[in-house]
Amino acid sequence: MTFKRGRKNSLGQVVTKDNYYCMNYIRYGKQYCDSHHVGARELQEAIFNDLEYILNSKDELQRVLDKNKSVMSLD
């Protein structure tokens, strides 16, 4: 995914919103991707909701920490 800032017209009205676009769609067209973009605001909200859930759930937080600890282990 790549970020593309939305734009406004000369009157300051929003013409397009901030979005994340699929690089496969940009490079190869619609035969490689059905979902071409995700709204930046919607993606940010989903990420914050997931982070809030993890931080408020002791078991989930421990699972994430354990998973990352094993990935980052230098053994």
C-alpha positions in Angstrom: 0.0 0.0 0.0 1.1 3.5 -0.7 -0.3 6.8 0.7 -1.7 9.5 -1.5 -2.8 12.7 -0.1 -6.2 14.0 -1.1 -6.6 17.3 -2.8 -8.8 20.4 -2.6 -10.1 22.6 -5.4 -9.4 26.3 -5.7 -12.3 27.0 -3.4 -10.9 24.8 -0.7 -13.5 22.1 -1.1 -12.3 18.5 -0.7 -12.1 16.8 -4.1 -10.4 13.6 -3.0 -9.6 12.2 0.4 -6.4 10.8 1.8 -6.1 7.1 0.8 -3.8 4.2 0.7 -3.6 2.5 -2.7 -2.7 -1.0 -3.6 0.7 -1.1 -5.4 -0.3 -4.1 -7.4 -3.3 -2.2 -8.7 -1.1 0.8 -9.5 1.5 -1.3 -11.3 -0.5 -4.0 -12.9 -4.1 -2.9 -13.1 -7.4 -4.3 -11.8 -6.7 -7.9 -12.8 -4.3 -8.1 -9.8 -6.4 -6.4 -7.2 -10.1 -6.0 -6.5 -9.8 -3.5 -3.7 -7.9 -0.5 -5.1 -7.8 1.7 -2.0 -8.6 2.2 1.7 -9.5 5.5 3.2 -6.7 6.8 5.4 -9.1 7.8 8.1 -10.8 4.4 8.2 -7.5 2.6 8.3 -6.2 4.8 11.1 -9.4 4.2 13.1 -9.1 0.4 12.6 -5.5 0.4 13.8 -6.3 2.6 16.8 -9.2 0.3 17.8 -7.0 -2.7 17.5 -4.3 -1.1 19.6 -6.8 0.0 22.2 -8.1 -3.6 22.4 -4.6 -5.0 22.9 -3.7 -2.5 25.5 -7.0 -3.1 27.5 -6.8 -6.9 27.3 -4.0 -8.3 29.6 -4.1 -11.7 27.8 -3.9 -10.2 24.3 -1.1 -7.8 25.3 0.9 -10.7 26.8 0.3 -12.8 23.6 1.6 -9.9 21.4 4.6 -9.3 23.7 5.5 -13.0 23.7 5.2 -13.3 19.9 7.4 -10.2 19.4 9.9 -11.4 22.0 10.4 -14.7 20.1 10.8 -12.8 16.8 13.3 -10.4 18.2 15.3 -13.0 20.0 19.0 -13.0 19.1 19.6 -16.7 20.0 
